[in-house]
Amino acid sequence: MDDMKHVNGEHDGKGTRHEPPMMNMKSLKFRFWISLVLTVPIILMSPMMGMKLPFQFFFEGSDYLVAVIGTVLFLVGGQPFFSEARGELHKKKPAMMTLISMGILVAYVYSLYAIIANNIFQVTPMITNFFWELATLIDIMLLGHWIEMNAVMSAGSDVNHLAKLIPKQAHLVDHDSIIDIDVAKLKMDQILEVRAGEQIPADGVIIDGQTSVNESLITGESKEIRKGKNDKVIGGALNGNGTFRFKISKVGRDSYLFQIMDLVQSAQTNKSKLENRADKVAGYLFYAALFVSILSFSIWLFLSDLTVALPIAVTVLVIACPHALGLAIPLVTARSTSIAATNGLLIRNKTVLEKINKLKYVLLDKTGTLTEGKFTVTALISLSEDFTDDEITKILAGLESSATHPLATGILDFAKKKEITAAHTENTAQIVGVGLKGTIDGNEYQIASSGYLDRNEISYDRDQFKTLANDGNTVSFLLTKSKVIGLVAEADEIKSTAKETISSLKSLGIIPVMLTGDNIMAAKTVGHNLGIEKIKAGLLPEEKQKAVTDFEKHGFSMLVGDGVNDAPSLAKASIGVAIGSGTDIAIDSADVVLVNSNPEAIITLIELEKATNRKMIQNLWWGAGYNILAIPLAAGILAPIGFMLNPMVGAAVMSLSTIIVAINALTLKIK
């Protein structure tokens, strides 16, 4: 599909271009291998730390040959760093690449100066050039960025893999015939047929047939899911042994799979506060290295002479290269993104997740979050002599016929089982947080909650309501002309992992809170079964948002929800988490999407982000710690006791620091 082209660095149509860091992988590999080959003769002909090694050979003009090879290496291997540094300096924000470029540039210029001074002006004592160090520094830098890009792109390869889940062709049902059509040409509301073992080409709703579908590559949930008429299917999922037909509900950029790909890419391209902090630290190190270099040059020039002061100043600038610091955060981010994706977590905004360590409350919606959201009618009663139970059923089904929420589905299924045809309804309108209304045969009817009745002082049998609600039922009332004429009670099943989720939250020192629009008795029944003490029920959207604001005053909160009425609260909470099976508006308002709709993934999210933050901080200290120690040592702070840090020793320590950072990132894991 043309829409999938953005995966490998193409435009996504929103003015954003997703590109790998620094340069493309092919160019990086080329520059690394060329630099490595050019390093060999430099190592063979150039002294290391001023010492001639046994395997090295020198001949007349070898210094000039080293200078020529070193210049080519400098231009080929250093170009990517200089290009990025220009961008940083243009923004007046020197950071990682500026610091690296400064070290490389100073080492090269000083080495040319040393060769000219030694061979043309015959200075004594001879000045040690840094071509050995320059070559190995560039190699280490390029290799490190290769490792970094591999790590980041490995997470991006998951996106490429998702794109391949969509087949190139689909079976279009055209009247009595079936035509194979390019998936890129599919349109809304077309009917497609999917045969056994095929990938589903688009999002839609089954209209005929039954099957089992494996959605593990998309949702992270490995079990096969039974699908039948009116069930939704996701493009990219693998069909089982059955054959079915479905109507397309979403194609292209609107499809579920494409949104997942977009979310993963946006998560990779958005920098977290810690990543920005790493760049800031590099910026500080740039100024610190300049200051220490100038200061040490001045001091050593005063204490000794130019031949001593200049190499020390250059050494400070050369070893200030912050490669480990540059890898500290990206490697952890790449690893974390990969783990999250395999656990059914789509992190849309990773910056807010740094609040995980200070999380005090997890605020949970009830229906669809803690419960399955699959309601069955347990009681449907007429409360007026003018209407029979079947007539109440007919009116309720008519009002709910165009709705898609779980309560509506339960009523429609009940009417279907009783073979009652839904009444023809006009002017249907949803009343957010209350219910819905519509006109049947010229009369206006409304479905509302007990809270609505109480607020509007409409009388009803409260004892009957309490009896049903205490059994865990969600009770809705049917009204006409502000008079209650019927009620329907529906029961929902608690998710199998919900209780363990609540228990785990408590063990982490986090307070679980239920925020629901359902009646207080039904909410308390569910809360009691799960072990939730704090419950706020009967909430309208604005009341739920206010409740979130109140909790935010006492600590960071995470809101988990799935409905339209959750959208404002998801945006208000420190961290908004949407259940993947929820509404589009809820998902759009969230920072994280739980693809597999399993509340247990909340614990996975918290544990993963806590572990990620720990690793980031550890790596930040490893990366910055090297520079904090190396710069003063290179400046000669320990010279009084006979210790001076050579650039190559600094480079070796830097390489070790980089390896430690990489290994530490790869050890990130969750239970």
Sequence and secondary structure as in RCSB ss.txt:
>XXXX:A:sequence
MDDMKHVNGEHDGKGTRHEPPMMNMKSLKFRFWISLVLTVPIILMSPMMGMKLPFQFFFEGSDYLVAVIGTVLFL
VGGQPFFSEARGELHKKKPAMMTLISMGILVAYVYSLYAIIANNIFQVTPMITNFFWELATLIDIMLLGHWIEMN
AVMSAGSDVNHLAKLIPKQAHLVDHDSIIDIDVAKLKMDQILEVRAGEQIPADGVIIDGQTSVNESLITGESKEI
RKGKNDKVIGGALNGNGTFRFKISKVGRDSYLFQIMDLVQSAQTNKSKLENRADKVAGYLFYAALFVSILSFSIW
LFLSDLTVALPIAVTVLVIACPHALGLAIPLVTARSTSIAATNGLLIRNKTVLEKINKLKYVLLDKTGTLTEGKF
TVTALISLSEDFTDDEITKILAGLESSATHPLATGILDFAKKKEITAAHTENTAQIVGVGLKGTIDGNEYQIASS
GYLDRNEISYDRDQFKTLANDGNTVSFLLTKSKVIGLVAEADEIKSTAKETISSLKSLGIIPVMLTGDNIMAAKT
VGHNLGIEKIKAGLLPEEKQKAVTDFEKHGFSMLVGDGVNDAPSLAKASIGVAIGSGTDIAIDSADVVLVNSNPE
AIITLIELEKATNRKMIQNLWWGAGYNILAIPLAAGILAPIGFMLNPMVGAAVMSLSTIIVAINALTLKIK
>XXXX:A:secstr
 GGGGGGGS B SSS B   SSS HHHHHHHHHHHHHHHHHHHHHS BTTB  TT    TTHHHHHHHHHHHHHH
HHHHHHHHHHHHHHHTT   HHHHHHHHHHHHHHHHHHHHHHHHTS  SS     HHHHHHHHHHHHHHHHHHHH
HHHHHHHHHHHHHTTS SEEEEEETTEEEEEEGGG  TT EEEE TT B  SEEEEEE  EEEE HHHHS  SEE
EE TT EE TT EE S  EEEEEEE GGGSHHHHHHHHHHHHHHS  HHHHHHHHHHHHHHHHHHHHHHHHHHHH
HHHS HHHHHHHHHHHHHHT  HHHHHHHHHHHHHHHHHHHHTTEEES TTGGGGGGGEEEEEE IIIIIB    
EEEEEEE STT  HHHHHHHHHHHHTT  SHHHHHHHHHHHHTT      EEEEEETTTEEEEEETTEEEEEE H
HHHHHTT    HHHHHHHHHTT EEEEEEETTEEEEEEEEE  B TTHHHHHHHHHHTT EEEEE SS HHHHHH
HHHHHT  EEE S  HHHHHHHHHHHHTTSEEEEEE SGGGHHHHHHSSEEEEETTS HHHHHH SEEETT  TT
HHHHHHHHHHHHHHHHHHHHHHHHHHHHHHHHHHTTTTGGGT    HHHHHHHHHHHHHHHHHHHHT    
